[in-house]
Amino acid sequence: MDAFSYLSVLISIILGLAVTQVLQGFRGLMLARAHVRTYLPALVWAVLVLVIAAEEWWSMYGLRVRPTSDWTFPDFAFVLLQTVPVYLLAGLVLPDVGSDRDVDLRDHYYAHHRWFFLLLVLLILISIARVRAFIGAWPVPLDLGF
């Protein structure tokens, strides 16, 4: 097994847990739909977090061409650091839903929006720094825009 295959397992687990968090949130909302007051921006952000997790997993595949001898623990820690905000975003975007209480997605959104957007900015900064550190150049405008 090469270094990338070995190291990518932990990254995949963390991103898989992030996807699970969001999907469980949707499942909880569906099961408690009689007690849920929906709010479109919260649902849109939940879908966006799924897209971000998938895009990050896909972008990590580009690291497979990095020579095995170039991988150090700080390099791996830097890549691993990028998955942490994604997992935390997934945990914040939708509330934990119980069948015995009402859920207001608008209240949840505004209760956590500062942390959510702070984590989103942190994710973008880590992503830009990773590209700069690993490639030696700033991200191209299209990648930066995404």
C-alpha positions as CSV (number, residue, x, y, z in Angstrom):
1,M,0.0,0.0,0.0
2,D,1.4,3.4,-0.9
3,A,1.5,6.4,1.4
4,F,-1.5,8.1,-0.2
5,S,-3.7,5.1,0.1
6,Y,-2.8,4.6,3.7
7,L,-3.3,8.3,4.6
8,S,-6.4,8.8,2.6
9,V,-8.3,6.3,4.8
10,L,-8.5,8.6,7.8
11,I,-9.5,11.5,5.6
12,S,-12.3,9.4,4.0
13,I,-13.5,8.4,7.4
14,I,-13.8,12.0,8.6
15,L,-15.5,13.1,5.5
16,G,-17.8,10.1,5.6
17,L,-18.8,11.0,9.1
18,A,-19.6,14.5,7.9
19,V,-21.8,13.2,5.2
20,T,-23.5,10.9,7.8
21,Q,-24.1,13.9,10.1
22,V,-26.0,15.8,7.4
23,L,-27.9,12.8,6.1
24,Q,-29.0,11.9,9.7
25,G,-30.1,15.5,10.1
26,F,-32.3,15.2,7.0
27,R,-33.6,11.8,8.3
28,G,-34.5,13.4,11.6
29,L,-36.3,16.2,9.9
30,M,-38.3,13.8,7.8
31,L,-39.2,11.6,10.8
32,A,-40.3,14.6,12.9
33,R,-41.8,16.5,9.9
34,A,-45.0,17.2,11.9
35,H,-43.0,19.1,14.5
36,V,-40.6,20.9,12.1
37,R,-40.8,24.5,11.0
38,T,-38.7,24.6,7.8
39,Y,-36.4,27.4,6.8
40,L,-35.1,27.2,3.2
41,P,-31.6,28.7,3.9
42,A,-30.8,26.0,6.5
43,L,-31.8,23.3,4.0
44,V,-29.8,24.9,1.2
45,W,-26.7,25.1,3.5
46,A,-27.2,21.5,4.5
47,V,-27.1,20.4,0.8
48,L,-24.1,22.7,0.2
49,V,-22.2,21.0,3.1
50,L,-22.8,17.7,1.3
51,V,-21.4,19.2,-1.9
52,I,-18.4,20.6,0.0
53,A,-17.6,17.2,1.6
54,A,-17.8,15.5,-1.7
55,E,-15.7,18.1,-3.5
56,E,-13.1,18.0,-0.7
57,W,-12.9,14.2,-1.0
58,W,-12.6,14.4,-4.7
59,S,-9.9,17.1,-4.5
60,M,-7.9,15.0,-2.1
61,Y,-7.6,12.4,-4.9
62,G,-5.2,14.8,-6.7
63,L,-2.7,14.2,-3.9
64,R,-2.2,10.6,-5.1
65,V,0.5,11.8,-7.5
66,R,2.6,13.2,-4.7
67,P,5.7,11.0,-4.4
68,T,5.7,8.8,-1.3
69,S,9.0,10.2,-0.1
70,D,7.4,13.7,0.0
71,W,4.9,12.8,2.7
72,T,5.7,13.9,6.2
73,F,3.6,14.0,9.3
74,P,3.2,17.9,9.1
75,D,2.0,17.5,5.5
76,F,-0.5,14.9,6.5
77,A,-1.6,16.9,9.5
78,F,-2.2,19.9,7.2
79,V,-4.4,17.9,4.9
80,L,-6.2,16.3,7.8
81,L,-6.8,19.8,9.3
82,Q,-8.8,20.6,6.2
83,T,-11.4,17.9,7.0
84,V,-12.1,19.2,10.6
85,P,-14.1,22.3,9.6
86,V,-16.1,20.2,7.1
87,Y,-17.1,17.8,9.9
88,L,-17.9,20.6,12.3
89,L,-20.0,22.4,9.6
90,A,-21.9,19.1,9.1
91,G,-22.6,18.9,12.8
92,L,-23.9,22.5,13.0
93,V,-26.0,22.8,9.9
94,L,-29.0,20.8,11.0
95,P,-30.3,20.3,14.6
96,D,-30.5,17.1,16.4
97,V,-34.2,16.2,16.1
98,G,-36.2,14.4,18.8
99,S,-39.7,13.2,18.2
100,D,-40.9,14.8,21.4
101,R,-40.1,18.5,20.7
102,D,-40.8,21.1,18.0
103,V,-37.9,22.1,15.8
104,D,-37.6,25.5,14.2
105,L,-34.9,25.5,11.5
106,R,-34.9,29.3,11.4
107,D,-34.1,29.6,15.1
108,H,-31.4,26.9,14.8
109,Y,-29.9,28.7,11.8
110,Y,-29.6,32.0,13.6
111,A,-28.4,30.4,16.8
112,H,-25.4,28.9,15.0
113,H,-24.9,31.0,11.9
114,R,-21.8,32.9,13.3
115,W,-20.0,29.6,14.1
116,F,-21.1,28.1,10.8
117,F,-19.8,31.0,8.7
118,L,-16.6,31.3,10.8
119,L,-15.9,27.6,10.1
120,L,-16.7,28.1,6.4
121,V,-14.1,31.0,6.2
122,L,-11.6,28.9,8.1
123,L,-12.1,26.0,5.6
124,I,-11.5,28.3,2.7
125,L,-8.3,29.7,4.2
126,I,-7.0,26.3,5.0
127,S,-7.8,25.1,1.5
128,I,-5.9,28.1,0.0
129,A,-3.0,27.6,2.3
130,R,-2.8,23.8,1.4
131,V,-2.8,24.6,-2.3
132,R,-0.1,27.2,-1.8
133,A,2.1,24.9,0.4
134,F,1.7,21.7,-1.8
135,I,1.8,23.2,-5.2
136,G,3.8,26.4,-4.6
137,A,1.3,28.6,-6.3
138,W,-2.0,30.3,-5.5
139,P,-5.2,28.5,-6.6
140,V,-6.4,29.4,-10.0
141,P,-9.4,31.8,-10.0
142,L,-11.9,29.1,-11.0
143,D,-10.7,26.8,-8.1
144,L,-10.7,29.8,-5.7
145,G,-14.2,30.7,-6.8
146,F,-15.5,27.3,-6.1
